[in-house]
Amino acid sequence: MENINIIATLFGTLITLLLSIVAYFIKQLHTDFKSMEKDLVEVKTMALIIKTEFKSGNDLLNQKVEYLEKRVQIIELTILKSQDYEK
C-alpha cells in the first residue's frame, strides 16, 4: 500500500512538472505571438504610409505633366499664330 502511495506521489509530481514546462512554453508562445502581432501592425502602417507617399508623388507628377502640356500647347498655338501672321 505504501508503494502505491509513493508511485502515485511520484507520478503526480512528474505530471505537475511536465504541465509546468508546457505552461511555460505556451506562455512564451503567447508572448511571441503578441510581439509578432505588434510587428505586423507596424509593417501594415509603414506600407500604408509608403503607399500614400507614392500616391501623392504620382499625383504631383501628373499635375506637373498636365501643366507642362498646357504650356507646350500655348507655345505651339503662339508659334502657329505668329506663322499665320507672317504669311
N, C-alpha and C positions, 0 to 999 in steps of 0.2 A: 504494500500500500504506500509505503514511504517512497519507493522508487517511482511510482506513478506520479506522485506529487512533485518530485524532483524533475521528472521528464516534462510534466505539464508546465512547471515554472520555467524550465529551460526553453521549451517551445514558445511560451508566452513572451519571454524576454527576446528571443530571436525574432519573432514576428513583430514585436514592438520596434526593435532595432531596424528591421527591414522597412517597416512602414515609415519610420522617421527618415530613413535615407530617401525613400520615394517622395515623401512630402518635401524634403529639402530640394530635390531636383525639380519637382513640379513648381515650387516657389521660384527657383532660378529661371525656369522656362517662362513663367508668367512675367517675371521682370524683363527678360529678353524680348518678349512679345510687346510689352509696354514701350520699351525703347525703340523697337522696330516700328511700331505704330507712330511714335513721335517723329522718327526719321522719315517715314513715308509721308506724313503730313507736311513736313518741311520740304521734301522733294516736290510734292504737288504744288506747294506755294511758290517755290522757285520756278517751276515750269510755267505756272500761270503768269508770273512776273515777266519771264523771258518772252512768253507768247505776246503779252501786252506790249512790251517794248518793241518787238518785231513788227507788230501791227501798227503801232504809232509811227515807227520809222518808215514803214511801207506807205502809210497814208501821207506822210510828209513828202516822200519821194514822188508819189503820184501827183500831189499838189504842185510840186516844183515842175514836173514834166508838163502838166497842163498849162502852167504859167508860161513856160518856155515855148510851148506850141502856139499859144496865143500871140506871144511876141513875134515869133517867126512868121505867123500868118499876117500880122500887122505890117511887118517889114516887107514881106512879099507883096502885099497889096500896095504899099507905098512905092515900091520899085515898079510894079506894073503901071500904076497911075503916072509915075514920072516918065515912063517909056511911052505911054499913050500921049502925053502932052508934047513930047519931043517929036512925034510923028506928025 
